[in-house]
Amino acid sequence: MNEKHVVFGATGALGTALTLRLIAEGAPVRAVVRNEERAQALFPDDTEIVNGDALELMSMQAACKDAAVIYNCVYVPAQSWEIVTENFMVAARDTAARLVYPTNIHPYGPLQKVPATEDHPLNASSQRGKLRIRLESKLLEAHKAGDVNVVLPRLAALYGPCVYEGFVAVVFQSALAKRKAWWYGSLDMPYDLLSTDDAATAFFLLANEESAGGQVWHIPGAGPLTGREFIKQVFDQAGASPDMGTRGRSTFQIMSLFYQPARAMLEVMYEFENPLVMDGSKFSQAFPDFAYTPHEESIAATLEWFRSK
């Protein structure tokens, strides 16, 4: 009988939070990683840890033996998304496991309505957004055909313990170092931010709710904050005087001449120049006992983690 909750990318920020949540819930967990020593330092001694690679189908199939749920928490370059998605679909099909496959807001392109609901048009203007549309469509079509049981949580920008890269992580690093924190676009546009712990809980709930399959679910977090509000909260809790600035479109236009990530960032600058808020009422109504952790508490936990490092 299938029963395992199999987490790929278990030592990443989201994978760590999810694995620890599953352990806390008493679910049988298999942490699939490429660095077993790192995993052993993160998880209790009795955690099942296996070496596996989402880019290698046979490796994935072996790691997914007797899986009830498979979670995609891997971080790979965009050029590898299609092969990883295909491998997850094959593994989920082989085991009849539910596949929890997170995505983000890029497929919507510039928001036509705020807050955005799950039926927002898929009008991606970025290459990564267009790729995500193709992959999401493939997954949902496979679910509709009865081929793969999949659920798609659409996540806001993540922060929390183990999130040590990206513009949100830099805010925490800057606050503790008492140096200026940089935000993208406008400091005064509302922006959804989601703690990794809340994302992990949402994954567990969706994985165990049969009716959630074949759908997109917005997981926006504890309420939007402007960049200014978020930076101030982080600096205040770090005991530092808030110091902030912005890097806008012109900065990335210059950087894009010699730095590929800046070109990718330039494609989605609209997300920082306009409100970026998702409507999470569908998830909240389906799981009325769930409550997002207040930003104040999540910020405190994240600062504590950064201090420990």
C-alpha positions, -999 to 999 in steps of 0.1 A, spaced: 0 0 0 13 34 -10 19 57 20 52 76 16 53 114 13 84 118 -10 100 153 -10 124 161 -38 148 189 -30 144 183 7 174 204 17 162 235 -2 144 262 17 109 250 8 118 213 9 133 217 44 102 234 57 80 208 41 100 178 53 99 191 89 62 198 86 55 163 74 76 149 103 57 170 128 24 157 113 36 121 118 35 114 80 59 88 67 86 109 49 113 102 24 137 131 19 152 129 -16 185 149 -18 218 152 -36 237 160 -4 230 134 23 254 149 48 235 182 47 202 164 51 214 145 81 223 178 98 188 192 91 165 163 100 160 139 129 182 108 130 154 85 120 144 104 89 145 83 57 170 101 34 179 88 -1 201 102 -28 182 111 -60 182 134 -89 151 148 -105 169 152 -138 174 114 -140 142 94 -146 155 61 -132 168 78 -101 134 95 -96 115 63 -102 136 45 -76 131 72 -50 94 73 -56 88 36 -48 56 32 -27 49 70 -28 15 82 -19 24 119 -25 53 133 -45 64 169 -38 84 190 -63 107 213 -42 137 212 -65 155 242 -77 169 238 -113 176 262 -141 147 271 -163 162 251 -192 157 220 -171 121 226 -161 106 206 -189 126 174 -184 121 176 -146 83 181 -151 82 151 -175 101 130 -150 77 139 -121 47 130 -143 62 96 -152 70 89 -115 35 100 -103 19 79 -131 39 48 -122 30 50 -85 -5 65 -88 8 91 -63 -6 126 -60 19 152 -74 21 185 -56 37 208 -81 42 245 -70 42 274 -93 42 312 -91 24 342 -105 46 347 -137 20 330 -160 -5 358 -154 18 385 -168 8 421 -157 -22 417 -135 -55 427 -151 -73 426 -117 -61 430 -82 -63 408 -62 -59 382 -88 -81 350 -86 -72 316 -99 -92 322 -131 -70 352 -141 -60 351 -178 -27 335 -185 -10 364 -204 26 359 -195 50 383 -212 82 368 -199 99 337 -213 97 319 -179 61 328 -176 53 313 -210 72 282 -201 53 278 -169 20 281 -188 30 252 -210 40 231 -181 9 239 -161 -13 231 -191 4 198 -196 0 188 -160 -37 198 -158 -45 181 -191 -28 149 -178 -50 152 -146 -82 157 -167 -73 126 -187 -69 105 -155 -32 100 -162 -16 120 -133 -32 132 -101 -18 167 -97 -24 198 -76 -9 232 -83 -3 256 -54 5 291 -68 29 307 -43 37 343 -35 74 353 -30 89 331 -3 109 341 28 119 322 59 146 300 74 169 286 47 158 312 21 193 327 17 191 339 -19 170 365 -37 159 401 -30 138 392 1 167 373 18 190 403 12 167 424 33 174 402 63 211 401 56 212 439 53 192 445 85 216 423 105 247 439 89 231 474 94 235 483 57 211 496 32 184 472 19 174 474 -17 140 467 -31 130 464 -67 107 488 -85 85 508 -61 88 507 -23 51 516 -20 33 489 -40 15 461 -21 32 428 -25 24 393 -14 50 375 7 47 340 20 66 322 48 81 288 39 64 273 69 30 284 58 37 271 22 47 237 37 15 235 57 -6 244 26 12 217 6 3 191 33 -33 202 34 -37 201 -4 -19 167 -6 -45 152 17 -76 167 3 -88 145 -26 -111 172 -41 -81 196 -44 -67 177 -74 -66 191 -109 -68 227 -97 -47 258 -91 -47 271 -56 -35 306 -46 -13 306 -14 -6 343 -9 5 346 27 -5 366 57 -15 397 38 3 421 14 30 445 25 47 473 7 84 470 3 87 499 27 66 482 53 84 449 50 119 464 53 109 486 82 95 455 101 127 435 94 150 464 105 129 472 136 131 436 148 168 434 140 173 465 162 186 486 133 175 519 119 156 513 86 177 522 56 163 514 22 165 522 -15 152 509 -48 167 495 -80 144 502 -109 140 494 -146 169 516 -157 194 498 -134 184 464 -148 186 477 -184 222 486 -178 230 453 -160 212 432 -187 239 442 -212 264 418 -194 244 398 -168 217 373 -179 198 372 -146 192 409 -150 176 403 -184 152 378 -168 145 403 -140 138 430 -165 110 409 -181 91 408 -148 98 443 -135 61 451 -139 56 429 -108 74 455 -87 60 486 -104 23 476 -98 4 459 -70 11 422 -69 -16 407 -48 -34 373 -51 -69 364 -38 -65 335 -14 -101 331 -5 -105 298 -24 -79 281 -2 -91 298 30 -127 286 24 -116 251 16 -94 250 48 -111 272 73 -90 260 102 -58 271 86 -44 305 95 -13 322 81 14 330 105 15 368 111 44 384 93 58 397 126 63 361 138 77 348 105 101 377 103 113 370 139 120 333 130 138 343 98 160 368 116 168 341 142 179 317 115 201 343 98 217 351 132 225 314 137 243 313 104 
